């Protein structure tokens, strides 16, 4: 049997080491992303032992970018995008300009050319798609207004980088005196913008009808495999086709593939079908970044690395805060957007690589950009913590709740029952509570489920943003009972913990699926945990013995 299988080796070793180092990172109270970056460095050319194929790893990581942006598109509608456009467009353009100018200043200080400085500055200006989306998802901010602004900002950056990547070779030819004229440059700009506009128009006019129809036909086969295959074919096919035919990025093509499906009744099912692959290949993105890191740059140019990191973490963040505040938006949005964008990634590597090939910048520029990317990605969670701390320092302090008695709790008051999770179990609970004339507020991540619940006469809240804000929107401060029916015990535990932290006297019911899960939910503060499998078994035995 042949053993030269670089693709299999890259995937297997990448996943194995990412799982190991990710676990140890979480045990050290660090983001698992730090572990994934270390895993990539462990299989890089700069460490002894196995060396993974970096070109294969980067292509596999691109699959993660495509599936992530497809998932984001599924949570957007064209109306959502237009609502944030007035902030995202000037914000992204302004931040790119500020970061590029500071990058240019560093390059001129080091003795590089103006053209090289602009390429270097642009490399520091654009955020990583994967890092930004993972951060928003982890914080449940993706479907909030803040999250939509950040995603719209990212899309504008992607469009700007597509244009830059088209123009860079032409600018190189002009700089070398190879006959390329300004007229050629203008024609390339017009062609690129026209191609992007044509792609967007086709997706919004024809894609909104044909893509949901195609997926509906697959759903009617009642074949789970065919439906999942169709979802992946749509996401990957449109992303690849948009890049080949229209010259846009894979990420932008995938986003519009999801966007045209967002208003379909199958959007939530499509998101679930792509979720496992999306998360797996997103991990490989961080592994591929770790593989690029040459630690010698820290010894040869430590101060220069710190200067690059300062531009990424602080200059970009300050520019974002100033622009968002100048546009009349709140401090919360400004801080969240600033933290989201305080990192760089995949477009930066492509851009600086092309700059090296065209002779605009020296080889050390690539090392500085990669070092800045790796360090900024590792530090990005701390930027969010800093943003949260600064936001809380401006808010009114919460009243002390030390005097509120802790358990045993009972349902009390005349407030609503908050029901988190409108799945199969949750809808049965909701139906019986409504029959009993109890007011119920439904909470779910699926926007379509919430809309259906509201049409049926119920009050509903889409679960997006931080847990505290979600519970506040649902009315936890006046609720008589909180019922958590989500099947994921870790997610359920986080909801229970947030609710208990906010209300010491609240009666909380949760759903468990294992002995460990039941103990976890109780430890987080649940008063009653219904062990679903045990209840089913007990009812079966009761009926057998009664017969």
C-alpha positions as a printed NumPy array, in Angstrom:
array([[  0.   ,   0.   ,   0.   ],
       [  1.494,   3.418,  -0.951],
       [  2.259,   5.697,   1.947],
       [  2.929,   8.925,   0.037],
       [ -0.472,  10.474,   0.715],
       [  0.174,  14.149,   1.557],
       [ -3.511,  15.12 ,   1.546],
       [ -4.524,  12.41 ,   4.015],
       [ -1.433,  13.043,   6.139],
       [ -2.096,  16.793,   6.289],
       [ -5.725,  16.303,   7.309],
       [ -5.059,  13.55 ,   9.853],
       [ -2.057,  15.132,  11.548],
       [ -3.645,  18.598,  11.396],
       [ -6.852,  17.461,  13.108],
       [ -4.991,  15.306,  15.647],
       [ -2.582,  18.008,  16.797],
       [ -5.293,  20.7  ,  16.691],
       [ -7.452,  18.597,  19.02 ],
       [ -4.552,  17.969,  21.428],
       [ -3.201,  21.51 ,  21.562],
       [ -6.699,  23.   ,  21.499],
       [ -7.585,  20.946,  24.574],
       [ -4.492,  22.075,  26.477],
       [ -5.162,  25.697,  25.49 ],
       [ -8.653,  25.536,  27.004],
       [ -7.249,  23.927,  30.166],
       [ -4.942,  26.933,  30.455],
       [ -8.001,  29.208,  30.063],
       [ -6.856,  30.337,  26.624],
       [ -8.822,  30.325,  23.403],
       [ -8.565,  26.971,  21.551],
       [ -7.446,  29.041,  18.551],
       [ -4.071,  29.445,  20.281],
       [ -3.793,  25.653,  20.364],
       [ -4.662,  25.388,  16.667],
       [ -1.929,  27.914,  15.807],
       [  0.598,  25.957,  17.885],
       [ -0.472,  22.759,  16.094],
       [  0.296,  24.388,  12.76 ],
       [  3.698,  25.543,  13.951],
       [  4.444,  21.988,  15.149],
       [  4.079,  20.642,  11.58 ],
       [  5.797,  23.58 ,   9.874],
       [  9.21 ,  23.564,   8.15 ],
       [ 10.583,  25.467,  11.149],
       [ 10.237,  22.567,  13.603],
       [ 11.765,  19.065,  13.504],
       [  9.753,  16.005,  12.548],
       [  6.762,  15.731,  10.253],
       [  6.244,  18.645,   7.853],
       [  2.744,  19.032,   6.43 ],
       [  2.073,  20.246,   2.9  ],
       [  1.405,  23.964,   3.381],
       [ -0.179,  24.437,  -0.066],
       [ -2.681,  21.641,   0.6  ],
       [ -3.388,  22.996,   4.09 ],
       [ -4.15 ,  26.466,   2.716],
       [ -6.554,  25.031,   0.132],
       [ -8.341,  22.977,   2.784],
       [ -8.524,  26.096,   4.934],
       [-10.161,  27.917,   2.021],
       [-12.982,  25.382,   2.214],
       [-13.527,  26.48 ,   5.796],
       [-13.693,  30.121,   4.685],
       [-16.255,  29.243,   1.995],
       [-18.501,  27.284,   4.372],
       [-18.223,  29.943,   7.086],
       [-19.28 ,  32.735,   4.739],
       [-22.065,  30.551,   3.339],
       [-23.349,  30.065,   6.895],
       [-23.196,  33.809,   7.522],
       [-25.172,  34.471,   4.346],
       [-27.885,  32.1  ,   5.589],
       [-28.433,  34.413,   8.58 ],
       [-28.686,  37.552,   6.429],
       [-31.232,  38.914,   3.99 ],
       [-30.619,  41.624,   1.388],
       [-32.621,  43.994,   3.625],
       [-30.312,  43.244,   6.564],
       [-27.305,  44.07 ,   4.407],
       [-28.742,  47.374,   3.217],
       [-29.517,  48.442,   6.797],
       [-25.814,  48.426,   7.775],
       [-24.391,  49.629,   4.472],
       [-24.288,  53.284,   5.582],
       [-21.89 ,  52.32 ,   8.395],
       [-19.984,  49.45 ,   6.768],
       [-18.944,  51.261,   3.566],
       [-17.458,  54.466,   5.032],
       [-16.15 ,  52.525,   8.025],
       [-14.267,  49.916,   6.021],
       [-12.874,  52.443,   3.553],
       [-11.783,  54.778,   6.341],
       [-10.135,  52.032,   8.36 ],
       [ -8.316,  50.638,   5.306],
       [ -6.998,  54.139,   4.58 ],
       [ -5.78 ,  54.737,   8.151],
       [ -4.097,  51.33 ,   8.521],
       [ -2.499,  51.627,   5.073],
       [ -1.048,  55.055,   5.915],
       [  0.473,  53.782,   9.158],
       [  1.842,  50.72 ,   7.339],
       [  3.283,  53.041,   4.694],
       [  4.935,  55.111,   7.427],
       [  6.594,  52.015,   8.906],
       [  7.792,  50.884,   5.471],
       [  9.307,  54.285,   4.679],
       [ 11.014,  54.269,   8.096],
       [ 12.603,  50.934,   7.149],
       [ 13.756,  52.309,   3.786],
       [ 11.231,  50.589,   1.519],
       [  9.638,  52.232,  -1.525],
       [  6.305,  54.059,  -1.469],
       [  4.696,  51.333,  -3.606],
       [  6.02 ,  48.668,  -1.248],
       [  4.763,  50.635,   1.735],
       [  1.251,  50.813,   0.284],
       [  1.208,  47.06 ,  -0.335],
       [  2.458,  46.451,   3.194],
       [ -0.09 ,  48.853,   4.684],
       [ -2.965,  47.255,   2.775],
       [ -1.842,  43.858,   4.085],
       [ -2.259,  45.16 ,   7.633],
       [ -5.656,  46.731,   6.952],
       [ -7.878,  43.757,   6.094],
       [ -9.293,  41.418,   8.752],
       [ -9.48 ,  37.64 ,   8.571],
       [-12.894,  36.254,   7.612],
       [-12.5  ,  33.13 ,   9.726],
       [-11.342,  34.884,  12.887],
       [-14.05 ,  37.537,  12.721],
       [-16.871,  35.052,  12.139],
       [-15.669,  32.629,  14.803],
       [-15.501,  35.483,  17.317],
       [-19.033,  36.666,  16.488],
       [-20.44 ,  33.142,  16.666],
       [-18.733,  32.364,  19.978],
       [-20.194,  35.547,  21.455],
       [-23.624,  34.993,  19.85 ],
       [-23.305,  38.371,  18.113],
       [-23.71 ,  37.222,  14.515],
       [-27.408,  38.107,  14.187],
       [-27.251,  41.324,  16.211],
       [-26.974,  44.765,  14.631],
       [-23.364,  44.983,  15.817],
       [-22.578,  41.652,  14.187],
       [-24.242,  42.647,  10.931],
       [-22.224,  45.867,  10.804],
       [-19.004,  43.885,  11.336],
       [-19.934,  41.405,   8.578],
       [-20.914,  44.226,   6.204],
       [-17.563,  45.87 ,   7.   ],
       [-15.823,  42.594,   6.149],
       [-17.638,  42.333,   2.802],
       [-16.536,  45.839,   1.823],
       [-12.954,  44.906,   2.733],
       [-13.233,  41.779,   0.571],
       [-14.471,  43.831,  -2.386],
       [-11.636,  46.32 ,  -1.913],
       [ -9.033,  43.542,  -1.786],
       [-10.431,  41.927,  -4.954],
       [ -9.837,  45.23 ,  -6.72 ],
       [ -6.339,  45.594,  -5.228],
       [ -5.321,  42.065,  -6.265],
       [ -6.395,  42.807,  -9.851],
       [ -4.544,  46.104,  -9.978],
       [ -1.305,  45.085,  -8.26 ],
       [  0.279,  43.237, -11.229],
       [ -0.621,  46.166, -13.498],
       [  0.95 ,  48.638, -11.091],
       [  4.027,  46.417, -11.028],
       [  4.238,  46.546, -14.813],
       [  3.913,  50.349, -14.776],
       [  6.629,  50.619, -12.12 ],
       [  8.949,  48.418, -14.211],
       [  8.208,  50.366, -17.408],
       [  6.816,  47.358, -19.242],
       [  4.318,  49.31 , -21.309],
       [  1.169,  49.155, -19.21 ],
       [ -0.633,  52.512, -19.478],
       [ -3.009,  54.359, -17.189],
       [ -5.755,  53.602, -19.716],
       [ -5.151,  49.879, -19.15 ],
       [ -5.366,  50.513, -15.424],
       [ -8.696,  52.348, -15.767],
       [-10.039,  49.594, -18.008],
       [ -9.096,  46.931, -15.455],
       [-10.864,  48.852, -12.674],
       [-14.007,  49.231, -14.782],
       [-13.934,  45.556, -15.807],
       [-13.504,  44.343, -12.231],
       [-16.277,  46.542, -10.843],
       [-18.553,  45.555, -13.728],
       [-17.926,  41.854, -13.131],
       [-18.687,  42.19 ,  -9.419],
       [-21.876,  44.174, -10.135],
       [-22.985,  41.583, -12.712],
       [-22.425,  38.721, -10.254],
       [-24.336,  40.465,  -7.46 ],
       [-27.179,  41.326,  -9.837],
       [-27.465,  37.768, -11.15 ],
       [-27.523,  36.335,  -7.624],
       [-30.151,  38.768,  -6.352],
       [-32.409,  38.528,  -9.416],
       [-32.07 ,  34.924, -10.596],
       [-30.299,  33.235,  -7.694],
       [-33.044,  34.164,  -5.19 ],
       [-35.515,  32.147,  -7.271],
       [-33.483,  29.298,  -8.709],
       [-31.277,  28.297,  -5.743],
       [-34.108,  27.876,  -3.18 ],
       [-36.164,  26.019,  -5.82 ],
       [-33.27 ,  23.63 ,  -6.467],
       [-32.803,  22.932,  -2.772],
       [-36.545,  22.375,  -2.334],
       [-36.467,  19.707,  -5.052],
       [-33.693,  17.925,  -3.191],
       [-35.629,  18.162,   0.084],
       [-38.634,  16.456,  -1.515],
       [-36.567,  13.32 ,  -2.114],
       [-36.523,  12.819,   1.699],
       [-32.866,  11.807,   1.355],
       [-30.654,  13.379,   4.   ],
       [-27.521,  12.583,   1.986],
       [-28.845,  14.223,  -1.178],
       [-29.937,  17.323,   0.726],
       [-26.552,  17.716,   2.433],
       [-24.802,  17.107,  -0.885],
       [-26.973,  19.754,  -2.538],
       [-26.124,  22.291,   0.192],
       [-22.397,  21.69 ,  -0.241],
       [-22.722,  21.761,  -4.036],
       [-24.499,  25.122,  -3.901],
       [-22.012,  26.671,  -1.447],
       [-18.857,  25.371,  -3.105],
       [-20.16 ,  25.571,  -6.665],
       [-21.263,  29.199,  -6.478],
       [-18.071,  30.184,  -4.617],
       [-15.861,  28.519,  -7.222],
       [-17.938,  29.732, -10.167],
       [-17.928,  33.317,  -8.907],
       [-14.127,  33.258,  -8.612],
       [-13.563,  31.714, -12.056],
       [-16.22 ,  33.59 , -14.043],
       [-16.414,  36.947, -12.266],
       [-13.087,  37.25 , -10.463],
       [-14.576,  37.768,  -6.982],
       [-13.244,  36.029,  -3.893],
       [-14.413,  32.579,  -2.784],
       [-15.666,  34.117,   0.458],
       [-17.816,  36.731,  -1.289],
       [-19.298,  34.156,  -3.664],
       [-20.158,  31.84 ,  -0.766],
       [-21.756,  34.706,   1.172],
       [-24.14 ,  35.484,  -1.677],
       [-24.906,  31.773,  -2.064],
       [-26.135,  31.804,   1.526],
       [-27.819,  35.193,   1.129],
       [-30.161,  33.996,  -1.627],
       [-31.191,  31.061,   0.579],
       [-31.728,  33.137,   3.727],
       [-35.429,  33.762,   3.102],
       [-36.109,  30.103,   2.277],
       [-37.846,  27.825,   4.778],
       [-34.902,  25.436,   4.327],
       [-32.197,  27.893,   5.418],
       [-31.925,  26.537,   8.97 ],
       [-31.735,  22.954,   7.737],
       [-29.075,  23.983,   5.22 ],
       [-27.02 ,  25.596,   7.999],
       [-27.209,  22.432,  10.091],
       [-26.113,  20.308,   7.122],
       [-22.932,  22.298,   6.54 ],
       [-22.047,  22.917,  10.21 ],
       [-19.745,  19.916,  10.916],
       [-17.618,  20.428,   7.806],
       [-17.551,  24.171,   8.344],
       [-16.137,  23.894,  11.863],
       [-13.618,  21.209,  10.898],
       [-12.154,  23.083,   7.943],
       [-12.176,  26.372,   9.844],
       [ -9.796,  24.724,  12.325],
       [ -7.461,  23.902,   9.438],
       [ -7.32 ,  27.607,   8.604],
       [ -5.637,  28.326,  11.937],
       [ -3.359,  25.319,  11.475],
       [ -2.296,  26.672,   8.066],
       [ -1.482,  30.086,   9.624],
       [  0.718,  28.41 ,  12.24 ],
       [  2.587,  26.577,   9.476],
       [  3.666,  29.88 ,   7.918],
       [  5.247,  31.3  ,  11.052],
       [  9.046,  31.665,  11.014],
       [ 10.11 ,  32.322,  14.631],
       [ 13.463,  33.756,  13.541],
       [ 11.685,  37.004,  12.625],
       [ 11.138,  37.579,  16.364],
       [ 14.889,  37.412,  16.941],
       [ 15.931,  39.38 ,  13.875],
       [ 13.328,  42.169,  14.026],
       [ 11.556,  42.114,  17.406],
       [ 10.783,  45.845,  17.532],
       [  9.46 ,  45.806,  13.981],
       [  7.111,  42.935,  14.864],
       [  5.826,  44.94 ,  17.839],
       [  5.27 ,  47.958,  15.574],
       [  3.276,  45.826,  13.131],
       [  1.244,  44.376,  16.007],
       [  0.525,  47.886,  17.332],
       [ -0.92 ,  48.912,  13.964],
       [ -3.132,  45.808,  13.815],
       [ -4.364,  45.835,  17.4  ],
       [ -4.514,  49.501,  18.329],
       [ -4.388,  51.758,  15.256],
       [ -7.069,  49.76 ,  13.421],
       [ -9.188,  49.561,  16.58 ],
       [ -8.93 ,  53.287,  17.307],
       [ -9.802,  54.097,  13.694],
       [-12.875,  51.854,  13.871],
       [-14.062,  53.385,  17.157],
       [-13.628,  56.959,  15.891],
       [-15.389,  56.243,  12.581],
       [-18.331,  54.382,  14.136],
       [-18.822,  57.071,  16.78 ],
       [-18.539,  59.808,  14.129],
       [-21.332,  58.098,  12.2  ],
       [-23.586,  58.46 ,  15.25 ],
       [-23.541,  54.862,  16.499],
       [-23.139,  53.772,  20.12 ],
       [-20.027,  52.913,  22.096],
       [-21.09 ,  49.255,  22.294],
       [-21.096,  48.884,  18.524],
       [-17.84 ,  50.804,  18.201],
       [-16.044,  48.584,  20.723],
       [-17.381,  45.321,  19.32 ],
       [-16.544,  46.192,  15.706],
       [-13.088,  47.421,  16.713],
       [-12.292,  44.186,  18.575],
       [-13.65 ,  42.06 ,  15.709],
       [-11.353,  43.699,  13.172],
       [ -8.196,  43.833,  15.321],
       [ -6.503,  40.979,  13.451],
       [ -5.402,  40.033,   9.933],
       [ -5.455,  36.804,   7.959],
       [ -5.917,  35.165,   4.582],
       [ -6.138,  38.218,   2.286],
       [ -3.069,  39.679,   3.992],
       [ -1.02 ,  36.584,   3.088],
       [ -2.187,  36.675,  -0.536],
       [ -1.499,  40.383,  -0.873],
       [  1.965,  40.384,   0.708],
       [  2.904,  37.264,  -1.281],
       [  1.992,  39.031,  -4.508],
       [  3.946,  42.087,  -3.328],
       [  7.043,  39.932,  -2.83 ],
       [  6.61 ,  38.32 ,  -6.268],
       [  6.246,  41.726,  -7.965],
       [  9.324,  43.034,  -6.172],
       [  7.476,  45.734,  -4.227],
       [  8.607,  44.496,  -0.795],
       [ 11.503,  42.355,   0.511],
       [ 11.032,  38.781,   1.737],
       [ 11.1  ,  39.976,   5.356],
       [  7.768,  41.705,   4.736],
       [  6.087,  38.311,   4.477],
       [  7.599,  37.254,   7.796],
       [  6.418,  40.455,   9.501],
       [  2.865,  40.062,   8.171],
       [  2.659,  36.393,   9.184],
       [  4.024,  37.179,  12.668],
       [  1.523,  40.023,  13.009],
       [ -1.296,  37.747,  11.886],
       [ -0.428,  34.915,  14.264],
       [  0.006,  37.185,  17.277],
       [ -3.09 ,  39.273,  16.549],
       [ -5.24 ,  36.146,  16.097],
       [ -3.953,  34.724,  19.386],
       [ -4.621,  38.035,  21.175],
       [ -8.009,  38.726,  19.578],
       [-10.046,  37.19 ,  22.466],
       [ -8.28 ,  39.545,  24.858],
       [ -9.28 ,  42.499,  22.664],
       [-12.902,  41.466,  23.16 ],
       [-12.369,  41.241,  26.921],
       [-10.844,  44.719,  26.891],
       [-13.769,  46.025,  24.841],
       [-16.28 ,  44.482,  27.258],
       [-14.48 ,  45.889,  30.287],
       [-14.366,  49.39 ,  28.829],
       [-18.07 ,  49.172,  27.924],
       [-19.06 ,  48.016,  31.423],
       [-17.006,  50.783,  33.03 ],
       [-19.258,  53.305,  31.264],
       [-22.486,  51.616,  32.338],
       [-24.361,  52.014,  35.6  ],
       [-23.271,  49.421,  38.174],
       [-25.78 ,  46.666,  38.848],
       [-27.566,  46.638,  42.167],
       [-26.168,  44.252,  44.694],
       [-28.082,  40.995,  44.87 ],
       [-26.336,  39.465,  47.841],
       [-29.492,  39.687,  49.925],
       [-31.575,  37.541,  47.559],
       [-32.105,  34.092,  49.045],
       [-30.74 ,  31.091,  47.187],
       [-33.077,  28.075,  46.771],
       [-35.018,  26.004,  47.224],
       [-36.943,  27.822,  44.485],
       [-40.558,  27.515,  43.393],
       [-42.441,  29.104,  40.504],
       [-43.746,  32.445,  41.735],
       [-45.086,  35.724,  40.443],
       [-47.378,  36.397,  37.494],
       [-44.7  ,  36.953,  34.872],
       [-44.23 ,  34.842,  31.736],
       [-42.617,  31.441,  31.369],
       [-39.456,  31.864,  29.303],
       [-38.978,  28.848,  27.051],
       [-35.514,  28.565,  25.466],
       [-35.57 ,  26.162,  22.529],
       [-38.539,  25.771,  20.16 ],
       [-37.595,  22.334,  18.856],
       [-39.673,  19.182,  19.13 ],
       [-39.674,  19.136,  22.934],
       [-39.98 ,  22.887,  23.305],
       [-43.029,  23.147,  21.038],
       [-44.845,  20.438,  23.028],
       [-44.099,  22.318,  26.257],
       [-45.184,  25.606,  24.675],
       [-48.455,  24.126,  23.432],
       [-49.428,  22.715,  26.814],
       [-48.518,  25.915,  28.652],
       [-50.652,  27.959,  26.255],
       [-53.55 ,  25.573,  26.806],
       [-53.122,  26.244,  30.519],
       [-53.425,  30.003,  29.736],
       [-49.869,  30.713,  30.875],
       [-48.005,  33.522,  29.105],
       [-44.976,  32.11 ,  27.25 ],
       [-42.006,  33.904,  25.666],
       [-40.257,  31.647,  23.157],
       [-36.516,  31.977,  22.518],
       [-34.662,  30.244,  19.682],
       [-31.66 ,  30.779,  17.403],
       [-33.746,  29.986,  14.328],
       [-35.312,  33.201,  13.058],
       [-37.926,  31.279,  11.031],
       [-39.116,  29.385,  14.133],
       [-39.519,  32.655,  16.009],
       [-41.44 ,  34.203,  13.114],
       [-43.775,  31.165,  12.984],
       [-44.263,  31.354,  16.764],
       [-45.168,  35.036,  16.518],
       [-47.614,  34.4  ,  13.675],
       [-49.322,  31.855,  15.936],
       [-49.828,  34.625,  18.502],
       [-46.833,  34.032,  20.777],
       [-44.138,  36.406,  21.945],
       [-40.669,  35.465,  20.705],
       [-37.039,  36.546,  20.889],
       [-34.321,  35.51 ,  18.459],
       [-31.351,  34.125,  20.428],
       [-28.522,  36.334,  19.254],
       [-25.9  ,  38.328,  21.085],
       [-24.571,  37.721,  24.607],
       [-26.658,  35.483,  26.87 ],
       [-27.306,  38.289,  29.365],
       [-28.815,  40.481,  26.649],
       [-30.866,  37.573,  25.27 ],
       [-32.333,  36.832,  28.714],
       [-33.009,  40.504,  29.353],
       [-34.86 ,  40.843,  26.028],
       [-36.943,  37.784,  26.931],
       [-37.906,  39.348,  30.286],
       [-36.004,  37.149,  32.731],
       [-36.194,  39.83 ,  35.437],
       [-39.975,  39.362,  35.731],
       [-40.291,  35.699,  34.66 ],
       [-41.956,  33.135,  36.896],
       [-40.058,  30.166,  35.381],
       [-37.215,  29.561,  32.93 ],
       [-37.479,  26.343,  30.882],
       [-34.372,  25.323,  28.897],
       [-35.124,  22.586,  26.344],
       [-32.07 ,  22.893,  24.086],
       [-30.566,  19.414,  23.527],
       [-26.941,  20.523,  23.942],
       [-26.176,  20.224,  27.667],
       [-23.158,  22.548,  27.512],
       [-25.191,  25.234,  25.788],
       [-28.046,  24.651,  28.201],
       [-25.646,  24.926,  31.137],
       [-24.367,  28.282,  29.892],
       [-27.948,  29.591,  29.658],
       [-28.784,  28.299,  33.145],
       [-25.634,  29.83 ,  34.614],
       [-26.338,  33.226,  33.024],
       [-29.932,  33.181,  34.281],
       [-28.936,  32.119,  37.816],
       [-26.309,  34.842,  37.937],
       [-28.984,  37.367,  37.086],
       [-31.839,  35.95 ,  39.215],
       [-31.022,  34.062,  42.413],
       [-34.712,  33.356,  43.091],
       [-35.746,  32.113,  39.633],
       [-37.126,  28.584,  39.255],
       [-35.181,  26.938,  36.388],
       [-36.099,  23.714,  34.605],
       [-33.633,  22.133,  32.167],
       [-33.375,  19.103,  29.897],
       [-30.573,  16.534,  30.251],
       [-29.485,  13.508,  28.247],
       [-26.856,  11.876,  30.468],
       [-25.851,  11.48 ,  34.108],
       [-22.932,  13.856,  33.617],
       [-25.196,  16.314,  31.821],
       [-27.719,  16.272,  34.648],
       [-24.982,  16.961,  37.209],
       [-23.561,  19.741,  35.043],
       [-26.94 ,  21.472,  34.701],
       [-27.58 ,  21.194,  38.446],
       [-24.134,  22.587,  39.188],
       [-24.886,  25.592,  36.966],
       [-28.036,  26.336,  38.975],
       [-30.969,  24.363,  37.55 ],
       [-33.645,  23.482,  40.148],
       [-35.145,  20.616,  38.162],
       [-33.383,  18.615,  35.448],
       [-35.522,  16.22 ,  33.433],
       [-33.412,  13.264,  32.306],
       [-35.194,  12.584,  29.028],
       [-34.053,   9.007,  28.417],
       [-34.774,   7.968,  32.007],
       [-38.295,   9.433,  31.847],
       [-39.001,   7.463,  28.673],
       [-37.664,   4.263,  30.268],
       [-39.736,   4.813,  33.418],
       [-42.92 ,   5.305,  31.397],
       [-42.231,   2.129,  29.403],
       [-41.696,   0.1  ,  32.574],
       [-44.829,   1.563,  34.184],
       [-46.935,   0.51 ,  31.213],
       [-45.4  ,  -2.978,  31.14 ],
       [-46.   ,  -3.546,  34.854],
       [-49.517,  -2.101,  34.68 ],
       [-50.411,  -4.47 ,  31.848]])
